[in-house]
Amino acid sequence: MEEIRQMLEKQNIKYTYPEKKGAYYRSKWRKHFASHLTLDEQEQIFMLPNNNYSSYLWHIFSWDKKRHYMHDDANEAFNKLSKRKCIIFHQLSKEVLIIDDARDLRAELFKTFSSEDLYIVDEAFTWSYIVTHESSCGPYYTEASWTE
């Protein structure tokens, strides 16, 4: 997250760095974007934490279990949003960044972070933009109201 913070500072985008709430926001993300899947279904597509394998929330898209945009379409959808308060969290970290004025956040700012799994959501968790560590997977964009 240090690199993300540096990038935000370079762009003059102010953020707060609250208590380590990564697990809380990952759980909230699953509630808003994966509630149509049972816990068994989430485990089958490797979304849930497990000691035997790596789990990633974005597997919901790579397994086509949630409607989404991908690649350029995802970037375009994210860039067109009227963004206010946003939350950025990482797949494997406790760290979270909260941006009160996110109108200057653009997909292009996150292209250099392709080794990270970043989730960007609005305060109400109505949409999410996801950057993955896999070059062939993502970025993704989805909305909570979208069905499969």
N, C-alpha and C positions, 0 to 999 in steps of 0.2 A: 504493500500500500504506500510505501514511501515514495515510489516513482509516481504514483497517481497523485499524491499530495504535491509533489514538485511540479507536475504538469499543470495542476489546477492553479498553483501559485504563479507559475509563468504566464498563465492566461488571465490572471487577476480574478479568478473565481474563488470566492470566499467559501470556506467550509468549517464545520465543527467536527470534532473528533471525540465523540461521546465514549462512555464506558464501553468496554468490549462486548458488543451485542450481536456478533455474527451469527451465532446459533439461533438467537431469537428471530432475526430477520430471515434466515433460511427457512425456519419453520413457518413463519408468516407467509413467505413466498409460496411454499407448498400449499398452504391453506387457500390462497387466492388463485393460484394458477394450476394446481393439480388436485383439487378437491373432488373432481369427477372420477379419479382413480382410487381404488382401494389401496390400503397399505401393502397388500400382497402384490397388486399390480405395480405399485411404485418400486417394490423390491425386485420384481422380475425385470424391470428395465434399468436397474442399478441406480436408482435415485436416492435410496436411503443409505445412511452410513452403515458400513459393515467392515469388520476386521479382515475379511477375506478378499476384498476387492475395493477399488476406488469407486466412489459414488459421485454423481454429478446431477444437479437439478436439471441441467439442460438436456439430459437424456430424454426427457419428455418430448423434445422436438426431434432428436435424431431417431427416435422410435415412432415418430408420427402419432403421438398420443394427444397432441394439442395443436390446434390451428396456429400457424405462425407464418411470418415472412422470414426470408433468409437472404444472406449476402447483401447485394445492392438494394433489394427491396426493403430489407430490414433497416439499413442505413437511411434510406429515404424516409421511411415511416418515422424513425426516431428524429431525424432532422426537422420534419414538418410539425412535430409536436410543439404546442405552446407549453413549455416547461416552466414550472415554478420550483417548488421544493422537491428535491430528489434525494434518494438514499443510494449509496454505492456500497456494496459489500462483496466479499470474495468468497468463493466456494469453500476454501479450506482455512480461513482465518477468522479470528474473533474481531478483527478490526472492521470498523464501519466509518464512512464519511457521510455527513449530512450537508447538503448544499441548499441554502435557503433561497437563492436566486439562481436557478439553473438555466436561464434563457440562452446563455452562451454555450451550453454543452452541445457538442456536435459529434457525430459518429467518427469523424476524422481524428478527433483527439485521442481515441482509444485504439487506433490501428497499431500503434507501436507496443501495445500490451497483449500481444497474441500468445504470450506464454502464460497468461493468467486467465482465470475464469472469473469474470466480473459480471455482477448483476446490478443493473441500474433500474430503479423503480420510482414512480411518483409516490408521494406521501400516502395516498389512499390505496396503493397497490392496484391501480386500474390498468396499468400497462407496465411492460418490462422490456428492456433492451439488454441482451446478453452477449458478451464477448467470450469466446472459449479459447482454450489452449490448442485446439485442433484446427489446423488451417482449412480443412475441408468441412468443418462443422461450424456454422455460424458466420458472422454474428446472426443472432435471432432477434425478432421483435414479436411480441404477442400482447394481447389484451385479455384481462381476466374474463370479460364477457364472451369472448370467442369460445365456441364449442369445438369439438374435434373436427 
